């Protein structure tokens, strides 16, 4: 997510931006959001900020930004707390906003080899996903899918040497072609056309 502090007053929480008060230190919920954000699209966690009733943001003032940073780095590099650290030093920044200080944590999307990103040494109970503005536990099936996709070559990367028309679901192919026909020039579909369909 491209985050620019000068647009602070225009931002709202969404599936890639979450705010947390953090007045008393690192909130426990930060790790749910970190896991969810890394397992989905990446995003930004803003500490020292609250969401007002109208959805706009207000700063709360962080007391000791250096201690907060140190606590964050200590926790994220503890394998019993977080399964893998996907952040670099440049991903954590302090900002002055409206005479207050806030901390932005830029969480990149984890690679498929790094997923699932989970917490508290608990693969199935500590893996989260992001939907809308919320963090939700991943289902066991979603966790297994991420584990399956860790392999060097996933199932959808394999090139099939021999393919029979009977191996294809013609209803699915027709639905796909209909849905995407308006997006492609006609000559592309002419080249793609299969004689037996």
Residue frames relative to the residue before (quaternion, step in Angstrom):
aa qw qx qy qz dx dy dz
X 1.0000 0.0000 0.0000 0.0000 0.00 0.00 0.00
X 0.3496 -0.7027 0.5781 0.2231 3.57 -0.97 0.88
X 0.0144 -0.8066 0.5891 -0.0464 3.55 -0.44 1.24
X 0.0100 -0.7907 0.6111 -0.0349 3.57 -0.79 1.05
X 0.4317 -0.7521 0.4401 0.2329 3.56 -0.46 1.24
X 0.6020 0.5784 -0.3825 0.3959 3.62 1.06 -0.50
X 0.6838 0.4308 -0.2859 0.5149 3.61 1.28 -0.24
X 0.1926 0.8362 -0.4954 0.1347 3.58 1.28 0.40
X 0.7047 0.4821 -0.2765 0.4411 3.60 0.83 -0.95
X 0.6755 0.4891 -0.2981 0.4643 3.61 1.20 -0.34
X 0.5811 0.6202 -0.3742 0.3710 3.60 1.17 -0.43
X 0.0815 -0.7422 0.6623 0.0626 3.53 -1.34 0.52
X 0.5893 -0.5539 0.4312 0.3999 3.59 -1.18 0.46
X 0.0967 0.7637 -0.6343 0.0722 3.55 -1.14 0.73
X 0.7521 -0.3970 0.2510 0.4624 3.59 -1.19 -0.24
X 0.7469 0.3477 -0.2251 0.5201 3.60 1.26 -0.07
X 0.7418 0.3058 -0.2077 0.5595 3.58 1.26 0.16
X 0.0241 0.7908 -0.6070 0.0757 3.57 -0.76 1.13
X 0.1801 -0.7786 0.5907 0.1114 3.58 -1.01 0.81
X 0.0670 -0.7863 0.6141 0.0104 3.56 -1.18 0.72
X 0.5665 -0.6478 0.4076 0.3055 3.54 -0.96 0.97
X 0.0117 0.8746 -0.4845 -0.0168 3.59 0.87 -1.02
X 0.2850 0.7755 -0.5233 0.2088 3.63 1.05 0.57
X 0.7578 0.3678 -0.2067 0.4978 3.60 1.04 -0.71
X 0.7266 -0.3333 0.2282 0.5558 3.59 1.22 0.32
X 0.7578 -0.3510 0.2618 0.4838 3.55 -1.27 -0.27
X 0.3375 -0.7385 0.5382 0.2258 3.62 -0.70 0.97
X 0.5822 -0.5951 0.4177 0.3639 3.61 -1.05 0.68
X 0.6449 0.5592 -0.3235 0.4083 3.59 1.03 -0.76
X 0.4857 0.6720 -0.4433 0.3406 3.61 1.20 -0.24
X 0.6719 0.5174 -0.3077 0.4316 3.58 1.05 -0.75
X 0.5759 0.5411 -0.3764 0.4837 3.60 1.16 -0.52
X 0.6885 0.4826 -0.2767 0.4652 3.56 0.89 -0.99
X 0.6213 0.5360 -0.3435 0.4568 3.59 1.00 -0.77
X 0.6644 0.4975 -0.2981 0.4714 3.59 0.87 -0.96
X 0.6835 0.5019 -0.2885 0.4446 3.58 0.82 -1.03
X 0.6809 0.4966 -0.2865 0.4557 3.57 0.92 -0.95
X 0.6723 0.4880 -0.2982 0.4701 3.59 0.93 -0.88
X 0.6934 0.4779 -0.2799 0.4610 3.60 1.01 -0.75
X 0.7182 0.3973 -0.2493 0.5140 3.60 1.22 -0.34
X 0.8530 -0.1914 0.1589 0.4588 3.59 -0.56 -1.15
X 0.5029 -0.5808 0.4600 0.4451 3.57 1.24 -0.22
X 0.1743 0.7944 -0.5704 0.1146 3.59 -1.24 0.19
X 0.5028 -0.6374 0.5054 0.2923 3.54 -1.35 -0.28
X 0.1517 -0.7332 0.6563 0.0928 3.53 -1.10 0.86
X 0.1579 -0.7934 0.5845 0.0626 3.59 -0.70 1.12
X 0.1540 -0.7842 0.5974 0.0667 3.57 -0.70 1.10
X 0.7454 0.3381 -0.2837 0.4995 3.55 -1.03 0.83
X 0.6494 0.4618 -0.2952 0.5270 3.56 1.27 0.49
X 0.1254 -0.7660 0.6237 0.0921 3.57 -1.11 0.70
X 0.4083 -0.6707 0.5588 0.2667 3.51 -1.34 0.36
X 0.3474 -0.7320 0.5484 0.2067 3.58 -0.77 1.03
X 0.7077 -0.4555 0.3274 0.4294 3.57 -1.30 0.19
X 0.7018 0.4518 -0.2753 0.4771 3.60 1.05 -0.69
X 0.6130 -0.5809 0.3359 0.4170 3.60 1.29 0.11
X 0.5606 0.5922 -0.4028 0.4157 3.60 1.21 -0.26
X 0.4724 -0.6857 0.4918 0.2546 3.56 -1.30 0.38
X 0.0481 -0.7513 0.6559 0.0552 3.54 -1.30 0.52
X 0.4389 -0.6867 0.5092 0.2768 3.57 -1.04 0.74
X 0.2895 -0.7583 0.5615 0.1608 3.56 -1.17 0.64
X 0.4525 -0.6924 0.4500 0.3367 3.57 1.21 -0.33
X 0.1659 -0.7784 0.6004 0.0779 3.54 -0.56 1.15
X 0.4753 -0.7209 0.4384 0.2493 3.55 -0.87 0.99
X 0.8143 -0.0055 0.0647 0.5768 3.59 0.69 -1.08
X 0.2290 -0.8325 0.4920 0.1112 3.55 0.17 1.33
X 0.6493 0.5212 -0.3323 0.4431 3.61 0.97 -0.74
X 0.6481 0.4950 -0.3171 0.4842 3.59 1.00 -0.77
X 0.6260 0.5417 -0.3285 0.4548 3.57 1.03 -0.81
X 0.6473 0.5083 -0.3099 0.4759 3.58 0.96 -0.88
X 0.6673 0.5051 -0.3056 0.4541 3.58 0.86 -0.95
X 0.6509 0.5106 -0.3132 0.4664 3.60 0.94 -0.88
X 0.6400 0.5282 -0.3230 0.4550 3.57 1.02 -0.84
X 0.6975 0.4692 -0.2842 0.4612 3.59 0.78 -1.01
X 0.6226 0.5332 -0.3451 0.4571 3.60 1.01 -0.71
X 0.6941 0.4780 -0.2791 0.4602 3.57 0.90 -0.92
X 0.7111 0.4738 -0.2862 0.4335 3.59 0.80 -0.94
X 0.6927 0.4376 -0.2809 0.4997 3.57 1.20 -0.37
X 0.5403 0.5747 -0.4043 0.4630 3.59 1.31 0.20
X 0.3694 -0.7743 0.4719 0.2034 3.59 -0.36 1.26
X 0.6122 0.5276 -0.3682 0.4596 3.62 1.16 -0.33
X 0.6746 0.4650 -0.2859 0.4969 3.58 1.23 -0.45
X 0.7980 0.0405 0.0311 0.6005 3.58 0.84 -1.05
X 0.5174 -0.6956 0.4053 0.2902 3.57 -0.77 1.06
X 0.7954 -0.0669 0.0649 0.5988 3.60 1.04 -0.73
X 0.3198 -0.7194 0.5816 0.2047 3.56 -1.08 0.72
X 0.1051 -0.8159 0.5678 0.0297 3.59 -0.53 1.18
X 0.5730 0.6054 -0.3670 0.4128 3.60 1.31 0.12
X 0.2559 -0.7112 0.6256 0.1931 3.54 -1.35 0.36
X 0.7269 -0.4265 0.3003 0.4467 3.60 -1.29 0.19
X 0.6686 0.5244 -0.2999 0.4336 3.59 1.01 -0.83
X 0.6028 0.5983 -0.3508 0.3943 3.61 1.22 -0.31
X 0.7104 0.3593 -0.2505 0.5509 3.61 1.24 -0.12
X 0.0577 0.8158 -0.5662 0.1025 3.56 -0.61 1.22
X 0.2848 -0.7170 0.6064 0.1925 3.56 -1.18 0.63
X 0.1024 -0.7950 0.5976 0.0216 3.56 -1.06 0.86
X 0.3170 -0.6797 0.6152 0.2430 3.53 -1.25 0.50
X 0.0438 0.7860 -0.6107 0.0856 3.54 -0.75 1.14
X 0.8482 -0.0902 0.0427 0.5202 3.58 -0.74 1.05
X 0.6972 -0.4862 0.2577 0.4594 3.60 0.86 1.01
X 0.6232 0.4700 -0.3533 0.5157 3.57 1.21 0.47
X 0.3614 -0.6951 0.5650 0.2590 3.55 -1.32 0.07
X 0.0328 -0.7694 0.6379 0.0080 3.56 -1.06 0.83
X 0.2695 -0.7531 0.5780 0.1617 3.55 -1.21 0.46
X 0.1784 -0.7815 0.5929 0.0767 3.56 -0.84 1.02
X 0.1219 -0.7630 0.6330 0.0487 3.55 -0.91 1.01
X 0.1870 -0.7827 0.5888 0.0760 3.54 -0.51 1.25
X 0.1093 -0.8103 0.5751 0.0258 3.58 -0.38 1.23
X 0.2655 -0.7700 0.5518 0.1794 3.61 -0.52 1.07
X 0.5534 -0.5517 0.4837 0.3943 3.55 -1.25 0.34
X 0.4294 -0.6939 0.5140 0.2643 3.57 -0.85 0.96
X 0.4990 -0.6170 0.5039 0.3411 3.56 -1.16 0.55
X 0.6387 -0.5317 0.3638 0.4207 3.59 -1.15 0.34
X 0.6089 0.5424 -0.3613 0.4523 3.61 1.16 -0.48
X 0.6926 0.4741 -0.2672 0.4734 3.60 1.16 -0.60
X 0.6248 0.5531 -0.3380 0.4353 3.60 1.16 -0.52
X 0.5725 -0.1784 -0.7984 -0.0543 1.51 -2.14 1.26
X 0.3474 -0.6691 0.6124 0.2380 3.53 -1.23 0.65
X 0.0709 0.8162 -0.5650 0.0978 3.58 -0.59 1.14
X 0.3823 -0.7408 0.5201 0.1860 3.56 -1.30 0.28
X 0.8433 0.2532 -0.1804 0.4384 3.51 -1.43 0.32
X 0.5801 -0.6266 0.3665 0.3694 3.56 1.10 0.77
X 0.5794 0.5763 -0.3504 0.4577 3.58 1.20 0.59
X 0.2943 -0.8125 0.4795 0.1526 3.56 0.07 1.33
X 0.7858 0.3385 -0.1922 0.4806 3.59 0.65 -1.03
X 0.7277 0.4179 -0.2529 0.4815 3.62 1.04 -0.60
X 0.7545 0.4045 -0.1989 0.4770 3.58 1.20 -0.46
X 0.5433 0.5834 -0.4123 0.4410 3.58 1.25 0.38
X 0.0793 -0.8171 0.5710 -0.0099 3.56 -0.79 1.09
X 0.1814 -0.7360 0.6387 0.1323 3.53 -1.37 0.34
X 0.3963 -0.7134 0.5321 0.2256 3.57 -1.23 0.50
X 0.0521 0.7559 -0.6511 0.0449 3.55 -0.94 0.99
X 0.8140 -0.0002 -0.0408 0.5794 3.57 -0.63 1.10
X 0.7702 -0.2987 0.2466 0.5067 3.57 -0.79 -1.03
X 0.6669 0.5432 -0.2902 0.4195 3.60 1.24 0.06
X 0.3505 -0.6840 0.5996 0.2231 3.52 -1.36 0.42
X 0.0367 -0.8186 0.5719 -0.0376 3.57 -0.74 1.07
X 0.5611 -0.5858 0.4566 0.3655 3.56 -1.11 0.68
X 0.4078 -0.6691 0.5588 0.2716 3.55 -1.03 0.78
X 0.4771 -0.6482 0.5071 0.3083 3.55 -1.10 0.68
X 0.6439 -0.5044 0.3798 0.4321 3.62 -1.17 0.34
X 0.6326 0.5366 -0.3318 0.4491 3.60 1.05 -0.72
X 0.6515 0.5029 -0.3155 0.4724 3.60 1.01 -0.78
X 0.6339 0.5144 -0.3290 0.4747 3.58 1.03 -0.76
X 0.6621 0.5001 -0.3089 0.4649 3.60 0.90 -0.89
X 0.6247 0.5344 -0.3402 0.4567 3.60 1.04 -0.72
X 0.6513 0.4978 -0.3216 0.4739 3.62 0.99 -0.79
X 0.6377 0.5173 -0.3244 0.4697 3.58 1.03 -0.79
X 0.6457 0.5257 -0.3125 0.4572 3.57 0.98 -0.87
X 0.6971 0.4844 -0.2671 0.4561 3.58 1.02 -0.85
X 0.4971 0.6672 -0.4260 0.3553 3.62 1.25 -0.14
X 0.5488 0.6411 -0.4057 0.3511 3.59 1.10 -0.59
X 0.6574 -0.5371 0.3563 0.3904 3.55 -1.18 0.55
X 0.7955 0.1369 -0.0636 0.5868 3.56 0.95 -0.84
X 0.2370 -0.7835 0.5598 0.1288 3.56 -0.49 1.20
X 0.7022 -0.4846 0.3204 0.4116 3.56 -1.25 0.42
X 0.7182 0.4515 -0.2742 0.4529 3.61 0.92 -0.80
X 0.5923 0.5487 -0.3791 0.4522 3.61 1.27 0.12
X 0.5656 0.6386 -0.3802 0.3573 3.56 1.19 -0.42
X 0.2966 -0.7238 0.5970 0.1779 3.53 -1.05 0.84
X 0.3097 -0.7577 0.5472 0.1746 3.55 -0.78 1.03
X 0.3823 -0.7399 0.5084 0.2190 3.57 -0.77 1.04
X 0.7981 0.1244 -0.0444 0.5879 3.53 0.91 -0.90
X 0.0372 0.7970 -0.5988 0.0694 3.53 -0.79 1.04
X 0.1912 -0.7688 0.6040 0.0868 3.52 -0.80 1.06
X 0.5980 -0.5716 0.4161 0.3776 3.55 -1.14 0.59
X 0.6206 0.5537 -0.3414 0.4379 3.59 1.12 -0.60
X 0.5894 0.5739 -0.3647 0.4361 3.61 1.27 -0.28
X 0.6796 0.4938 -0.2750 0.4677 3.58 1.23 -0.39
X 0.3572 -0.6812 0.5920 0.2406 3.53 -1.22 0.59
X 0.3321 -0.7991 0.4678 0.1797 3.57 -0.22 1.31
X 0.6032 0.5547 -0.3654 0.4416 3.62 1.05 -0.63
X 0.6524 0.5097 -0.3057 0.4701 3.57 1.00 -0.83
X 0.6530 0.5123 -0.3140 0.4611 3.60 0.95 -0.84
X 0.6579 0.4981 -0.3123 0.4707 3.60 0.93 -0.88
X 0.6510 0.5104 -0.3205 0.4615 3.61 0.94 -0.86
X 0.6418 0.5206 -0.3174 0.4652 3.59 0.99 -0.85
X 0.6828 0.4903 -0.2922 0.4560 3.57 0.86 -0.96
X 0.6482 0.5146 -0.3215 0.4601 3.59 1.00 -0.77
X 0.6692 0.5185 -0.2936 0.4441 3.54 0.93 -0.93
X 0.7872 0.3374 -0.1580 0.4914 3.59 0.98 -0.84
X 0.4061 0.7405 -0.4625 0.2699 3.60 1.24 -0.04
X 0.6768 0.5006 -0.2999 0.4488 3.59 0.95 -0.80
X 0.6657 0.5262 -0.3001 0.4357 3.58 1.18 -0.43
X 0.7427 0.3845 -0.2004 0.5104 3.58 1.21 -0.42
X 0.5094 -0.6060 0.4946 0.3586 3.60 -1.08 0.59
X 0.6455 -0.5656 0.3552 0.3704 3.57 -1.11 0.67
X 0.6489 0.5390 -0.3475 0.4094 3.62 0.92 -0.79
X 0.5817 0.5640 -0.3852 0.4418 3.61 1.14 -0.50
X 0.6867 0.4708 -0.2897 0.4722 3.56 0.92 -0.91
X 0.5964 0.5570 -0.3766 0.4384 3.60 1.05 -0.60
X 0.6754 0.4812 -0.2923 0.4763 3.58 0.99 -0.81
X 0.6903 0.4943 -0.2675 0.4555 3.54 1.14 -0.72
X 0.5001 0.7119 -0.4074 0.2778 3.57 1.21 -0.55
X 0.2493 -0.7499 0.5946 0.1481 3.56 -1.00 0.82
X 0.5168 -0.6971 0.4076 0.2844 3.58 -0.72 1.11
X 0.7353 0.4542 -0.2612 0.4298 3.60 0.91 -0.81
X 0.6143 0.5565 -0.3657 0.4233 3.59 1.22 -0.19
